[in-house]
């Protein structure tokens, strides 16, 4: 069982797995590894032979109502108990707890504003981790949801996450950093009119933000914001992949 109450897996649901795999391999540097069956195909994304996430196709019967996108998995010690905790805290359960035999137990849930995520418990050894900042690692977790005064207590009550610095952003409200046991790993803010959300957005680490931006365009993606400098002498961009899934990058500007 991996260390609980943190994001530990990231999954892309997409309309074209072959094109998406080629895109993220080119832009972020991930390797792709098919691990599913012909009946249930699944692809892992790996960094230095360590799995950080996966990808699967949107089922044909859901293509008309489901859009490509990323979802994060939070490790917990008891999936059924946490699904009930989500309900009691005012969230929603989109898919009741279920097993992928020999792999994990999971439930698809959402917070009080409707931002989806997954709670899961793996079956087997702890998942290895990648050193922070490594090309292809996940460098930041950003929630665009409801009011921060509502969103933070929901996640804090579930997972014990703690507040870090609160950064005022004028008319956009507060950008509330949070930690899951050490240094800040993400932030929460109210979704803006006309902007994305409710959703979690994930920042993938790259060594050179300008080179990565160029690679986005080379494979048919588009940059929607940035580059902007952020604390820690890092730069960020937000983007869409060719199938329309939103993601973000964080890295240096040599």
Secondary structure, DSSP 8 states (H G I E B T S, - for coil): ---SSSEEEEEEEES-HHHHHHHHHHHH--EEEE-S-SSS--EEEEETTEEEEEEEE--GGGTTT---EEEEEEE-S-HHHHHHHHHHTT-EEEEEEEEETTTEEEEEEE-TT--EEEEEEESSS------TT-TTSEEEEEEEES-HHHHHHHHHHHH--EEEEEEE-GGG-EEEEEESSSSEEEEEEE--TTS--SEEEEEEEES-HHHHHHHHHHTT-EEEEEEEEETTTEEEEEEE-TTS-EEEEEE---
